[in-house]
Amino acid sequence: MPANRSDIPSIGMAVLFIVAGLFVLYDTTTYQDLDSGVFPRTVALLMIVFSIVLIVWNLLKPRLAEAAEGEGGSIARRVVLVVVMIAASAAMPFIGLLLSALILFGALMAVAMFEPWTRTRLIIYPVSAVVLVVGFYWLFGDLFQVPLPVGSLFE
């Protein structure tokens, strides 16, 4: 029977996110326009709060230690995920945020999918991806008035 232990890597990453959030909070004090600091402060505060919750959760509710031989994962998938994200970021100045994000979401979904593709998944996953990406694009571009890259091909 494996022994109980806390998830030390998650706790370490939570501490790094807390430090990053504190840095963002400090950095926003130097902004000339006070309104421009609202969004970064909100995200930083949420990041700090959720990181603290994760740390407390891991310390109070330790999980079972996994057997090392059963949790390898695929190195190739991890590498492809990073390559796809870099490629989408590199393509963004040319094809814009919306198209780049749609391609990125689809590629990441295809690479990260462990279960077999069923007819339902082939319908629901792409529709969900389009709704999420277009929704966030609208939210930031139209509602929050954040200037988003359009892409040199569409200018």
Secondary structure as UniProt FT lines:
FT   STRAND          4..5
FT   HELIX           8..27
FT   HELIX           28..30
FT   HELIX           34..37
FT   HELIX           38..60
FT   STRAND          63..64
FT   HELIX           68..70
FT   HELIX           75..112
FT   HELIX           119..138
FT   HELIX           139..143
FT   HELIX           152..154
//
